[in-house]
Amino acid sequence: MSAPSSKKITRILGAELDKLVTLPMTWLTLIGTFIVNLVLAAAFTSVGLQGVAGTQSMLNIGFASIGYLQAGFVMLGILATCSEYTGGQIRTTLTTMPWRGFQLSMKHLALAIITIPAALIIAASGVLYTYIKMRDTAVGFEIDTMIKALFGATGYLALTTLLCAAIGALLRRTTPALVVLLGYYFVVSPLVSDYLPGLKRYFPDTAGYYMYMPPSPDEINVFTPMQGTGISALWTLIFITIAIVFYCKRDA
């Protein structure tokens, strides 16, 4: 089958954006993640103000919630690619847009268009709350460092969403994808860090951590933000490529 023209590619992207924007779970997930992030930011800031966590920098406290709120972006990625399989809408999609590789690629691009500003707003809300509450007491605060870290956190959450969307496209079912990915991020990855710390830094979540959070002074063999970005992006591209290959070869 011949490749679609540029106009058709634009229409495919528009259709994928329209599907994501009109999917109620997209907004419920993002709103829920935003609220949870503010609650966590308030909790971590309160602990920091009480001195329970020691003299942590505002950067550490402001981004402490990222490890938890990434669950919302994991869900967003899974829903973006699995939702059409629930009611069989995928057959209609493939009938009207038979260029499977382009269609899945545009779905990921549409997801990135929605996720990047959402991730920036959500991550910034937690940092802003921490800044308002701790601007007179936090140590080690530099506005340039905070801005760089904020963009790093946004990039990490966006890459996580796209990676999970690719895995969702491979599994094609929401519940199994949620079990696998949430199990990895919150069970498998923490366990691996205890037994294989040298290997774990190459995992997408650990490499992504270095995109926004500077390592502690006693850490060794750490990645720079650029190295962390490269490794996380490589994982994402690999899984998107695998998802597209399987998507083009399997039945709906």
TORSE-66773 format. One line per field, with one value per residue: x negated, y, z of N, C-alpha, C in turn; residue number from 0; residue in one letter. Coordinates in nm, 2 decimals, padded with zeros to 4 digits, m for minus. Layout:
N
nu <- X; ...
nv <- Y; ...
nw <- Z; ...
cau <- X; ...
cav <- Y; ...
caw <- Z; ...
cu <- X; ...
cv <- Y; ...
cw <- Z; ...
k <- NUM; ...
r <- A; ...
END
This chain:
252
nu <- m00.08; m00.06; m00.23; m00.07; 00.02; m00.11; 00.10; 00.29; 00.15; 00.15; 00.42; 00.46; 00.31; 00.46; 00.70; 00.62; 00.55; 00.80; 00.94; 00.80; 00.84; 01.12; 01.16; 01.29; 01.14; 00.88; 00.88; 00.97; 00.77; 00.55; 00.64; 00.68; 00.42; 00.30; 00.42; 00.34; 00.07; 00.04; 00.13; m00.06; m00.29; m00.23; m00.24; m00.52; m00.65; m00.56; m00.68; m00.95; m00.96; m00.92; m01.16; m01.20; m01.30; m01.56; m01.81; m01.72; m01.74; m01.54; m01.49; m01.51; m01.29; m01.08; m01.06; m01.00; m00.77; m00.75; m00.82; m00.59; m00.37; m00.41; m00.27; m00.02; m00.08; m00.17; 00.07; 00.21; 00.06; 00.11; 00.39; 00.42; 00.35; 00.48; 00.75; 00.91; 00.93; 01.10; 01.38; 01.38; 01.34; 01.11; 01.12; 01.27; 01.11; 00.88; 01.00; 01.07; 00.83; 00.60; 00.32; 00.12; m00.13; m00.19; 00.04; 00.02; m00.22; m00.14; 00.04; m00.12; m00.26; m00.05; 00.02; m00.21; m00.19; 00.02; m00.07; m00.31; m00.27; m00.09; m00.24; m00.43; m00.28; m00.18; m00.41; m00.53; m00.34; m00.37; m00.64; m00.61; m00.44; m00.60; m00.81; m00.67; m00.61; m00.86; m01.05; m01.20; m01.34; m01.45; m01.74; m02.02; m01.90; m01.86; m01.75; m01.80; m01.88; m01.65; m01.47; m01.59; m01.57; m01.30; m01.22; m01.35; m01.21; m00.96; m01.03; m01.10; m00.85; m00.70; m00.84; m00.80; m00.53; m00.50; m00.65; m00.50; m00.27; m00.35; m00.41; m00.15; m00.03; m00.14; m00.05; 00.23; 00.44; 00.60; 00.59; 00.39; 00.17; 00.15; 00.10; m00.15; m00.32; m00.28; m00.36; m00.63; m00.74; m00.69; m00.74; m00.93; m01.15; m01.24; m01.32; m01.52; m01.71; m01.83; m01.97; m02.10; m02.25; m02.43; m02.34; m02.08; m02.09; m02.07; m01.81; m01.50; m01.35; m01.53; m01.74; m01.59; m01.55; m01.78; m01.75; m01.62; m01.68; m01.96; m02.24; m02.32; m02.60; m02.75; m02.70; m02.81; m02.93; m02.72; m02.47; m02.48; m02.23; m02.19; m02.28; m02.11; m01.87; m01.92; m01.94; m01.68; m01.52; m01.61; m01.52; m01.25; m01.21; m01.29; m01.09; m00.86; m00.92; m00.92; m00.65; m00.52; m00.60; m00.49; m00.22; m00.17; m00.18; 00.00; 00.34; 00.64
nv <- m00.12; 00.22; 00.50; 00.75; 01.08; 01.41; 01.57; 01.38; 01.27; 01.48; 01.49; 01.25; 01.29; 01.50; 01.36; 01.17; 01.34; 01.45; 01.23; 01.17; 01.41; 01.42; 01.20; 01.10; 00.99; 01.09; 01.35; 01.32; 01.16; 01.34; 01.56; 01.44; 01.35; 01.60; 01.71; 01.51; 01.56; 01.81; 01.76; 01.58; 01.75; 01.94; 01.78; 01.69; 01.93; 02.02; 01.84; 01.91; 02.17; 02.12; 02.02; 01.75; 01.60; 01.68; 01.91; 01.95; 02.05; 02.29; 02.20; 01.92; 01.87; 01.99; 01.83; 01.58; 01.45; 01.35; 01.08; 00.95; 01.07; 01.00; 00.77; 00.85; 00.94; 00.71; 00.57; 00.74; 00.71; 00.43; 00.43; 00.58; 00.42; 00.17; 00.21; 00.20; m00.06; m00.17; m00.14; m00.23; m00.03; 00.00; m00.14; 00.02; 00.24; 00.14; 00.08; 00.33; 00.45; 00.30; 00.30; 00.17; 00.20; 00.47; 00.57; 00.48; 00.60; 00.87; 00.88; 00.86; 01.10; 01.28; 01.23; 01.32; 01.59; 01.66; 01.57; 01.70; 01.99; 01.94; 01.79; 01.98; 02.18; 02.04; 01.95; 02.19; 02.31; 02.18; 02.25; 02.53; 02.56; 02.46; 02.65; 02.88; 02.83; 02.77; 02.96; 03.12; 02.96; 02.73; 02.55; 02.59; 02.69; 02.78; 02.97; 02.92; 02.66; 02.54; 02.58; 02.44; 02.19; 02.16; 02.15; 01.92; 01.73; 01.75; 01.65; 01.39; 01.29; 01.31; 01.13; 00.89; 00.86; 00.82; 00.59; 00.41; 00.41; 00.28; 00.03; m00.03; m00.05; m00.28; m00.48; m00.43; m00.44; m00.29; m00.35; m00.57; m00.42; m00.21; m00.35; m00.47; m00.24; m00.06; m00.24; m00.27; m00.01; 00.05; m00.17; m00.38; m00.22; m00.07; m00.29; m00.40; m00.21; m00.26; m00.49; m00.49; m00.24; m00.11; m00.19; m00.09; 00.18; 00.21; 00.16; 00.28; 00.45; 00.51; 00.63; 00.84; 00.98; 01.12; 01.32; 01.54; 01.55; 01.63; 01.43; 01.30; 01.39; 01.17; 00.97; 00.76; 00.70; 00.82; 00.96; 01.24; 01.50; 01.51; 01.26; 01.10; 01.17; 01.09; 00.81; 00.74; 00.84; 00.66; 00.41; 00.46; 00.51; 00.26; 00.09; 00.21; 00.16; m00.12; m00.16; m00.05; m00.22; m00.47; m00.39; m00.34; m00.60; m00.76; m00.89; m00.69
nw <- 00.00; m00.09; 00.06; 00.26; 00.16; 00.24; 00.32; 00.40; 00.61; 00.79; 00.84; 00.96; 01.19; 01.30; 01.35; 01.54; 01.75; 01.80; 01.89; 02.13; 02.27; 02.30; 02.46; 02.76; 02.97; 02.94; 03.03; 03.29; 03.40; 03.38; 03.53; 03.78; 03.83; 03.86; 04.09; 04.28; 04.27; 04.38; 04.64; 04.73; 04.70; 04.89; 05.12; 05.12; 05.14; 05.38; 05.55; 05.49; 05.59; 05.86; 05.92; 05.93; 05.72; 05.71; 05.59; 05.31; 04.97; 04.80; 04.54; 04.56; 04.73; 04.59; 04.36; 04.47; 04.44; 04.19; 04.14; 04.22; 04.09; 03.83; 03.78; 03.70; 03.44; 03.33; 03.32; 03.14; 02.90; 02.85; 02.83; 02.60; 02.38; 02.43; 02.46; 02.23; 02.17; 02.36; 02.30; 02.04; 01.86; 01.72; 01.48; 01.31; 01.30; 01.16; 00.93; 00.82; 00.83; 00.68; 00.68; 00.88; 01.02; 01.00; 01.12; 01.39; 01.46; 01.44; 01.64; 01.87; 01.83; 01.86; 02.12; 02.25; 02.20; 02.36; 02.61; 02.68; 02.74; 02.95; 03.14; 03.20; 03.32; 03.54; 03.68; 03.73; 03.90; 04.15; 04.21; 04.22; 04.44; 04.64; 04.63; 04.70; 04.97; 05.09; 05.02; 05.19; 05.35; 05.24; 05.13; 04.90; 04.66; 04.32; 04.06; 03.79; 03.79; 03.88; 03.67; 03.46; 03.57; 03.58; 03.31; 03.25; 03.41; 03.29; 03.03; 03.11; 03.21; 02.97; 02.80; 02.94; 02.92; 02.64; 02.61; 02.77; 02.62; 02.39; 02.49; 02.57; 02.32; 02.23; 02.41; 02.41; 02.58; 02.85; 03.14; 03.18; 03.08; 03.26; 03.50; 03.43; 03.38; 03.60; 03.79; 03.72; 03.75; 04.02; 04.18; 04.07; 03.97; 04.20; 04.36; 04.20; 04.22; 04.47; 04.44; 04.19; 04.15; 03.97; 03.71; 03.71; 03.66; 03.39; 03.33; 03.21; 03.39; 03.59; 03.45; 03.35; 03.59; 03.63; 03.45; 03.57; 03.84; 04.04; 04.12; 04.45; 04.66; 04.74; 04.55; 04.28; 03.95; 03.80; 03.57; 03.35; 03.29; 03.01; 02.93; 03.07; 02.94; 02.68; 02.71; 02.81; 02.60; 02.40; 02.49; 02.47; 02.19; 02.09; 02.19; 02.07; 01.80; 01.80; 01.87; 01.65; 01.44; 01.52; 01.52; 01.26; 01.16; 01.29; 01.33; 01.38
cau <- 00.00; m00.14; m00.23; 00.02; m00.03; m00.13; 00.24; 00.35; 00.08; 00.20; 00.56; 00.44; 00.27; 00.58; 00.80; 00.57; 00.57; 00.94; 00.98; 00.75; 00.91; 01.26; 01.17; 01.30; 01.04; 00.76; 00.88; 00.99; 00.64; 00.47; 00.69; 00.65; 00.27; 00.27; 00.46; 00.26; m00.06; 00.05; 00.14; m00.20; m00.38; m00.20; m00.30; m00.66; m00.69; m00.53; m00.79; m01.07; m00.95; m00.94; m01.30; m01.21; m01.38; m01.69; m01.83; m01.71; m01.72; m01.40; m01.48; m01.47; m01.15; m00.98; m01.04; m00.99; m00.64; m00.75; m00.82; m00.45; m00.27; m00.44; m00.17; 00.08; m00.13; m00.17; 00.21; 00.24; 00.01; 00.18; 00.53; 00.42; 00.34; 00.56; 00.89; 00.98; 00.95; 01.21; 01.51; 01.37; 01.33; 00.98; 01.15; 01.32; 00.99; 00.80; 01.08; 01.06; 00.69; 00.53; 00.17; 00.10; m00.25; m00.17; 00.15; m00.03; m00.31; m00.07; 00.11; m00.22; m00.28; 00.07; 00.01; m00.32; m00.14; 00.10; m00.14; m00.42; m00.22; m00.02; m00.34; m00.50; m00.19; m00.16; m00.54; m00.55; m00.25; m00.44; m00.76; m00.56; m00.39; m00.72; m00.88; m00.60; m00.61; m00.99; m01.15; m01.28; m01.40; m01.51; m01.88; m02.07; m01.81; m01.90; m01.64; m01.84; m01.88; m01.51; m01.41; m01.64; m01.52; m01.16; m01.21; m01.40; m01.10; m00.86; m01.07; m01.09; m00.71; m00.65; m00.90; m00.74; m00.39; m00.51; m00.70; m00.39; m00.17; m00.40; m00.38; m00.01; 00.00; m00.19; 00.04; 00.36; 00.55; 00.57; 00.56; 00.26; 00.07; 00.14; 00.03; m00.29; m00.39; m00.29; m00.45; m00.77; m00.78; m00.68; m00.79; m01.05; m01.26; m01.30; m01.39; m01.65; m01.81; m01.89; m02.05; m02.18; m02.25; m02.50; m02.26; m01.96; m02.10; m02.04; m01.67; m01.44; m01.30; m01.65; m01.81; m01.51; m01.56; m01.89; m01.71; m01.57; m01.73; m02.10; m02.27; m02.38; m02.75; m02.81; m02.67; m02.91; m02.88; m02.59; m02.46; m02.44; m02.10; m02.19; m02.30; m01.98; m01.77; m01.95; m01.90; m01.54; m01.47; m01.64; m01.42; m01.12; m01.22; m01.30; m00.96; m00.77; m00.95; m00.87; m00.50; m00.48; m00.62; m00.38; m00.09; m00.15; m00.17; 00.11; 00.48; 00.70
cav <- 00.00; 00.34; 00.59; 00.86; 01.21; 01.50; 01.61; 01.27; 01.25; 01.59; 01.45; 01.14; 01.35; 01.57; 01.26; 01.12; 01.45; 01.46; 01.11; 01.19; 01.53; 01.38; 01.08; 01.16; 00.95; 01.17; 01.47; 01.27; 01.12; 01.46; 01.64; 01.36; 01.36; 01.74; 01.72; 01.43; 01.62; 01.92; 01.70; 01.53; 01.86; 02.00; 01.69; 01.69; 02.07; 02.03; 01.76; 01.99; 02.29; 02.08; 01.97; 01.60; 01.54; 01.74; 02.03; 01.92; 02.17; 02.31; 02.12; 01.78; 01.87; 02.02; 01.72; 01.45; 01.38; 01.30; 00.94; 00.90; 01.12; 00.93; 00.67; 00.91; 00.95; 00.57; 00.54; 00.82; 00.64; 00.31; 00.46; 00.64; 00.31; 00.06; 00.24; 00.17; m00.21; m00.21; m00.15; m00.27; 00.09; m00.01; m00.19; 00.14; 00.32; 00.08; 00.09; 00.46; 00.49; 00.18; 00.31; 00.14; 00.25; 00.62; 00.59; 00.46; 00.71; 01.00; 00.87; 00.89; 01.24; 01.35; 01.21; 01.41; 01.73; 01.68; 01.54; 01.79; 02.10; 01.90; 01.76; 02.10; 02.25; 01.96; 01.95; 02.33; 02.34; 02.13; 02.33; 02.66; 02.55; 02.45; 02.78; 02.98; 02.79; 02.75; 03.05; 03.19; 02.86; 02.62; 02.58; 02.55; 02.73; 02.87; 02.97; 02.86; 02.51; 02.49; 02.59; 02.33; 02.06; 02.16; 02.10; 01.78; 01.66; 01.75; 01.56; 01.25; 01.24; 01.29; 01.01; 00.78; 00.84; 00.76; 00.45; 00.32; 00.40; 00.18; m00.10; m00.06; m00.09; m00.42; m00.56; m00.41; m00.45; m00.19; m00.41; m00.63; m00.32; m00.14; m00.44; m00.48; m00.12; m00.02; m00.34; m00.24; 00.12; 00.06; m00.30; m00.44; m00.13; m00.05; m00.42; m00.42; m00.11; m00.31; m00.60; m00.46; m00.09; m00.07; m00.21; m00.02; 00.32; 00.21; 00.15; 00.41; 00.53; 00.56; 00.73; 00.96; 01.05; 01.21; 01.43; 01.65; 01.55; 01.61; 01.32; 01.33; 01.40; 01.04; 00.88; 00.74; 00.64; 00.87; 01.02; 01.38; 01.52; 01.48; 01.12; 01.04; 01.20; 01.00; 00.67; 00.74; 00.85; 00.54; 00.31; 00.50; 00.48; 00.11; 00.03; 00.26; 00.09; m00.26; m00.15; m00.02; m00.35; m00.57; m00.33; m00.36; m00.74; m00.84; m00.86; m00.60
caw <- 00.00; m00.10; 00.17; 00.25; 00.13; 00.36; 00.37; 00.47; 00.74; 00.87; 00.88; 01.06; 01.32; 01.35; 01.40; 01.66; 01.85; 01.83; 01.97; 02.26; 02.34; 02.33; 02.54; 02.89; 03.06; 02.92; 03.12; 03.42; 03.44; 03.40; 03.65; 03.90; 03.85; 03.90; 04.23; 04.36; 04.28; 04.48; 04.77; 04.76; 04.72; 05.03; 05.22; 05.12; 05.18; 05.53; 05.61; 05.48; 05.69; 06.00; 05.94; 05.95; 05.61; 05.71; 05.51; 05.17; 04.89; 04.74; 04.42; 04.61; 04.79; 04.49; 04.27; 04.54; 04.40; 04.05; 04.14; 04.24; 03.99; 03.70; 03.77; 03.61; 03.30; 03.28; 03.28; 03.02; 02.78; 02.83; 02.78; 02.46; 02.28; 02.46; 02.47; 02.11; 02.17; 02.45; 02.23; 01.90; 01.77; 01.64; 01.34; 01.24; 01.28; 01.06; 00.80; 00.77; 00.82; 00.67; 00.69; 01.02; 01.08; 01.01; 01.22; 01.53; 01.48; 01.46; 01.77; 01.96; 01.82; 01.92; 02.27; 02.29; 02.19; 02.48; 02.73; 02.71; 02.82; 03.07; 03.23; 03.24; 03.42; 03.66; 03.75; 03.78; 04.01; 04.27; 04.23; 04.26; 04.58; 04.73; 04.63; 04.78; 05.11; 05.14; 04.96; 05.29; 05.44; 05.17; 05.09; 04.77; 04.56; 04.21; 03.97; 03.66; 03.81; 03.90; 03.54; 03.39; 03.63; 03.55; 03.18; 03.26; 03.46; 03.18; 02.93; 03.16; 03.21; 02.84; 02.75; 03.01; 02.86; 02.51; 02.63; 02.81; 02.51; 02.30; 02.55; 02.56; 02.19; 02.22; 02.49; 02.36; 02.69; 02.96; 03.27; 03.18; 03.06; 03.39; 03.59; 03.39; 03.39; 03.74; 03.86; 03.69; 03.81; 04.17; 04.25; 04.01; 03.96; 04.34; 04.40; 04.12; 04.27; 04.59; 04.40; 04.07; 04.13; 03.85; 03.60; 03.72; 03.61; 03.25; 03.31; 03.16; 03.50; 03.66; 03.36; 03.35; 03.71; 03.62; 03.37; 03.65; 03.98; 04.05; 04.21; 04.58; 04.65; 04.76; 04.44; 04.18; 03.82; 03.77; 03.44; 03.33; 03.24; 02.87; 02.91; 03.11; 02.84; 02.57; 02.74; 02.82; 02.47; 02.33; 02.53; 02.41; 02.04; 02.07; 02.21; 01.97; 01.68; 01.81; 01.87; 01.51; 01.36; 01.56; 01.49; 01.11; 01.12; 01.36; 01.31; 01.48
cu <- m00.09; m00.13; m00.13; m00.05; m00.04; 00.01; 00.30; 00.28; 00.13; 00.34; 00.55; 00.41; 00.39; 00.68; 00.75; 00.58; 00.71; 00.99; 00.92; 00.82; 01.05; 01.27; 01.17; 01.19; 00.91; 00.76; 00.90; 00.85; 00.55; 00.51; 00.66; 00.50; 00.23; 00.30; 00.37; 00.12; m00.06; 00.06; 00.01; m00.30; m00.36; m00.26; m00.45; m00.71; m00.67; m00.64; m00.92; m01.07; m00.97; m01.08; m01.31; m01.30; m01.52; m01.70; m01.83; m01.69; m01.58; m01.38; m01.44; m01.33; m01.05; m00.95; m01.02; m00.87; m00.64; m00.75; m00.68; m00.36; m00.30; m00.34; m00.05; 00.04; m00.14; m00.03; 00.25; 00.19; 00.08; 00.32; 00.53; 00.42; 00.43; 00.71; 00.97; 01.01; 01.07; 01.34; 01.50; 01.36; 01.20; 01.01; 01.20; 01.20; 00.90; 00.87; 01.06; 00.92; 00.60; 00.38; 00.13; m00.02; m00.24; m00.06; 00.10; m00.14; m00.25; 00.00; 00.00; m00.26; m00.17; 00.06; m00.10; m00.27; m00.06; 00.02; m00.24; m00.37; m00.16; m00.13; m00.41; m00.41; m00.19; m00.29; m00.56; m00.46; m00.31; m00.56; m00.72; m00.51; m00.50; m00.79; m00.81; m00.61; m00.76; m01.09; m01.24; m01.36; m01.48; m01.66; m01.91; m01.97; m01.87; m01.80; m01.67; m01.83; m01.74; m01.45; m01.46; m01.58; m01.37; m01.14; m01.26; m01.28; m00.99; m00.90; m01.06; m00.94; m00.66; m00.71; m00.83; m00.60; m00.40; m00.56; m00.58; m00.28; m00.22; m00.38; m00.24; 00.03; m00.04; m00.09; 00.18; 00.47; 00.50; 00.52; 00.42; 00.15; 00.05; 00.07; m00.12; m00.37; m00.40; m00.37; m00.60; m00.82; m00.78; m00.72; m00.92; m01.16; m01.32; m01.37; m01.52; m01.76; m01.89; m01.99; m02.15; m02.19; m02.33; m02.42; m02.14; m01.97; m02.07; m01.89; m01.61; m01.40; m01.42; m01.72; m01.73; m01.52; m01.67; m01.86; m01.67; m01.63; m01.88; m02.13; m02.33; m02.53; m02.81; m02.78; m02.78; m02.85; m02.74; m02.59; m02.43; m02.30; m02.09; m02.20; m02.17; m01.88; m01.80; m01.91; m01.75; m01.47; m01.49; m01.55; m01.29; m01.11; m01.22; m01.16; m00.85; m00.79; m00.90; m00.71; m00.45; m00.49; m00.52; m00.24; m00.06; m00.13; m00.06; 00.24; 00.53; 00.76
cv <- 00.12; 00.42; 00.70; 00.99; 01.30; 01.55; 01.50; 01.25; 01.36; 01.55; 01.34; 01.20; 01.43; 01.47; 01.20; 01.22; 01.46; 01.35; 01.13; 01.30; 01.49; 01.26; 01.13; 01.12; 01.02; 01.28; 01.43; 01.23; 01.24; 01.54; 01.57; 01.36; 01.50; 01.75; 01.64; 01.49; 01.73; 01.87; 01.65; 01.64; 01.93; 01.91; 01.69; 01.83; 02.08; 01.96; 01.84; 02.11; 02.25; 02.03; 01.82; 01.54; 01.60; 01.86; 02.00; 02.05; 02.18; 02.22; 01.97; 01.77; 01.89; 01.91; 01.58; 01.38; 01.32; 01.15; 00.88; 00.95; 01.06; 00.82; 00.73; 00.92; 00.81; 00.53; 00.61; 00.75; 00.51; 00.33; 00.51; 00.53; 00.19; 00.08; 00.20; 00.02; m00.25; m00.23; m00.19; m00.15; 00.08; m00.06; m00.07; 00.23; 00.27; 00.08; 00.22; 00.51; 00.36; 00.18; 00.29; 00.20; 00.40; 00.65; 00.58; 00.57; 00.84; 00.99; 00.90; 01.04; 01.32; 01.34; 01.30; 01.55; 01.76; 01.67; 01.65; 01.91; 02.06; 01.86; 01.88; 02.17; 02.17; 01.97; 02.09; 02.37; 02.30; 02.21; 02.47; 02.66; 02.54; 02.58; 02.88; 02.95; 02.80; 02.85; 03.12; 03.09; 02.76; 02.66; 02.53; 02.58; 02.82; 02.86; 02.91; 02.71; 02.46; 02.49; 02.47; 02.20; 02.05; 02.11; 01.96; 01.69; 01.64; 01.65; 01.41; 01.20; 01.22; 01.16; 00.88; 00.76; 00.78; 00.61; 00.36; 00.31; 00.29; 00.04; m00.14; m00.10; m00.24; m00.52; m00.55; m00.42; m00.37; m00.25; m00.47; m00.52; m00.24; m00.22; m00.45; m00.36; m00.06; m00.11; m00.31; m00.12; 00.12; m00.06; m00.35; m00.34; m00.10; m00.17; m00.43; m00.32; m00.16; m00.42; m00.57; m00.31; m00.04; m00.08; m00.12; 00.12; 00.33; 00.19; 00.28; 00.50; 00.59; 00.66; 00.86; 01.04; 01.16; 01.33; 01.56; 01.66; 01.53; 01.51; 01.37; 01.32; 01.26; 00.94; 00.88; 00.68; 00.69; 00.93; 01.17; 01.39; 01.48; 01.33; 01.05; 01.06; 01.10; 00.86; 00.65; 00.75; 00.73; 00.43; 00.34; 00.47; 00.34; 00.05; 00.08; 00.18; m00.06; m00.26; m00.13; m00.15; m00.45; m00.52; m00.35; m00.51; m00.82; m00.80; m00.76; m00.67
cw <- 00.00; 00.03; 00.15; 00.22; 00.25; 00.41; 00.45; 00.61; 00.84; 00.92; 00.98; 01.19; 01.38; 01.41; 01.53; 01.78; 01.89; 01.92; 02.11; 02.34; 02.38; 02.42; 02.69; 02.99; 03.05; 03.02; 03.26; 03.48; 03.47; 03.52; 03.78; 03.93; 03.91; 04.05; 04.32; 04.38; 04.38; 04.62; 04.82; 04.79; 04.85; 05.14; 05.23; 05.17; 05.33; 05.60; 05.61; 05.58; 05.83; 06.03; 05.95; 05.84; 05.61; 05.62; 05.37; 05.09; 04.84; 04.62; 04.46; 04.66; 04.68; 04.39; 04.33; 04.49; 04.27; 04.04; 04.16; 04.13; 03.85; 03.68; 03.68; 03.47; 03.24; 03.24; 03.16; 02.90; 02.75; 02.77; 02.63; 02.35; 02.31; 02.45; 02.35; 02.10; 02.26; 02.39; 02.09; 01.81; 01.68; 01.50; 01.26; 01.21; 01.16; 00.92; 00.74; 00.75; 00.80; 00.68; 00.84; 01.09; 01.10; 01.12; 01.36; 01.56; 01.51; 01.60; 01.88; 01.96; 01.88; 02.07; 02.32; 02.30; 02.31; 02.61; 02.77; 02.79; 02.95; 03.18; 03.28; 03.35; 03.55; 03.75; 03.81; 03.90; 04.15; 04.31; 04.28; 04.40; 04.67; 04.74; 04.72; 04.93; 05.17; 05.09; 05.06; 05.37; 05.37; 05.14; 04.95; 04.65; 04.45; 04.11; 03.84; 03.67; 03.82; 03.76; 03.46; 03.44; 03.59; 03.40; 03.17; 03.31; 03.36; 03.07; 02.98; 03.16; 03.07; 02.78; 02.82; 02.95; 02.73; 02.52; 02.67; 02.71; 02.41; 02.36; 02.55; 02.43; 02.16; 02.29; 02.45; 02.46; 02.80; 03.09; 03.27; 03.16; 03.19; 03.49; 03.56; 03.42; 03.53; 03.83; 03.84; 03.77; 03.96; 04.25; 04.19; 04.01; 04.10; 04.39; 04.33; 04.18; 04.39; 04.55; 04.28; 04.05; 04.01; 03.72; 03.60; 03.66; 03.46; 03.22; 03.28; 03.28; 03.57; 03.58; 03.35; 03.48; 03.70; 03.52; 03.45; 03.79; 03.99; 04.15; 04.35; 04.57; 04.66; 04.65; 04.34; 04.06; 03.78; 03.63; 03.45; 03.28; 03.09; 02.85; 02.96; 03.01; 02.72; 02.59; 02.75; 02.68; 02.38; 02.36; 02.47; 02.26; 02.01; 02.08; 02.11; 01.84; 01.68; 01.80; 01.72; 01.42; 01.39; 01.51; 01.34; 01.07; 01.18; 01.31; 01.41; 01.59
k <- 0; 1; 2; 3; 4; 5; 6; 7; 8; 9; 10; 11; 12; 13; 14; 15; 16; 17; 18; 19; 20; 21; 22; 23; 24; 25; 26; 27; 28; 29; 30; 31; 32; 33; 34; 35; 36; 37; 38; 39; 40; 41; 42; 43; 44; 45; 46; 47; 48; 49; 50; 51; 52; 53; 54; 55; 56; 57; 58; 59; 60; 61; 62; 63; 64; 65; 66; 67; 68; 69; 70; 71; 72; 73; 74; 75; 76; 77; 78; 79; 80; 81; 82; 83; 84; 85; 86; 87; 88; 89; 90; 91; 92; 93; 94; 95; 96; 97; 98; 99; 100; 101; 102; 103; 104; 105; 106; 107; 108; 109; 110; 111; 112; 113; 114; 115; 116; 117; 118; 119; 120; 121; 122; 123; 124; 125; 126; 127; 128; 129; 130; 131; 132; 133; 134; 135; 136; 137; 138; 139; 140; 141; 142; 143; 144; 145; 146; 147; 148; 149; 150; 151; 152; 153; 154; 155; 156; 157; 158; 159; 160; 161; 162; 163; 164; 165; 166; 167; 168; 169; 170; 171; 172; 173; 174; 175; 176; 177; 178; 179; 180; 181; 182; 183; 184; 185; 186; 187; 188; 189; 190; 191; 192; 193; 194; 195; 196; 197; 198; 199; 200; 201; 202; 203; 204; 205; 206; 207; 208; 209; 210; 211; 212; 213; 214; 215; 216; 217; 218; 219; 220; 221; 222; 223; 224; 225; 226; 227; 228; 229; 230; 231; 232; 233; 234; 235; 236; 237; 238; 239; 240; 241; 242; 243; 244; 245; 246; 247; 248; 249; 250; 251
r <- M; S; A; P; S; S; K; K; I; T; R; I; L; G; A; E; L; D; K; L; V; T; L; P; M; T; W; L; T; L; I; G; T; F; I; V; N; L; V; L; A; A; A; F; T; S; V; G; L; Q; G; V; A; G; T; Q; S; M; L; N; I; G; F; A; S; I; G; Y; L; Q; A; G; F; V; M; L; G; I; L; A; T; C; S; E; Y; T; G; G; Q; I; R; T; T; L; T; T; M; P; W; R; G; F; Q; L; S; M; K; H; L; A; L; A; I; I; T; I; P; A; A; L; I; I; A; A; S; G; V; L; Y; T; Y; I; K; M; R; D; T; A; V; G; F; E; I; D; T; M; I; K; A; L; F; G; A; T; G; Y; L; A; L; T; T; L; L; C; A; A; I; G; A; L; L; R; R; T; T; P; A; L; V; V; L; L; G; Y; Y; F; V; V; S; P; L; V; S; D; Y; L; P; G; L; K; R; Y; F; P; D; T; A; G; Y; Y; M; Y; M; P; P; S; P; D; E; I; N; V; F; T; P; M; Q; G; T; G; I; S; A; L; W; T; L; I; F; I; T; I; A; I; V; F; Y; C; K; R; D; A
END
